[in-house]
Amino acid sequence: MAELSVTLYSSSFCGACTSTRQTLDVVAPLVGSRVEWREVNVADAPDESEARGIVATPTIVITDASGVERMRASGVPTPEQVLKALAAALP
């Protein structure tokens, strides 16, 4: 079981979402199975997006294995920023 989950909340016509997805694709192989990766299109999952309080795309939410939110950020991160956030969120 993964220690953390990273969810990218995106929308279909969001150029920044594409850039964020590319950043996450760079980071994913570096952290291995410790992290589970998900993407949620806010138009396809409005209930989940609303429940999480998503107000802008792209938004990345990092949760721990029990589902507790450990970090949230909107906008396009660098790979270094994502790695720092993951390191800070790891138990």
ZIJO-V495368 format. One record per backbone hydrogen bond with DSSP energy under -0.5 kcal/mol. NH is the residue of the N-H (numbers start at 1). CO is the residue of the C=O. Records with the same first field share a line. If there is no record, write none. Layout:
NH->CO + CO
This chain:
3->34
4->34
5->63
6->36
7->5 + 61
8->6 + 38
9->7 + 59
10->8 + 40
14->11
15->13
18->14
19->15
20->16
21->17
22->18
23->19
24->20
25->21
26->22
27->23
28->24
29->25
30->27
31->27 + 28
32->28
34->31
35->32
36->4
38->6
40->8
42->10 + 40
44->41
45->41
49->45
50->46
51->47
52->48
53->50
54->49
55->53
58->9
59->9
60->73
61->7
62->71
63->5 + 61
64->68
65->3
67->64
70->62
71->62
73->60
75->58
77->75
82->78
83->79
84->80
85->81
86->82
87->83
88->84
89->85
90->86
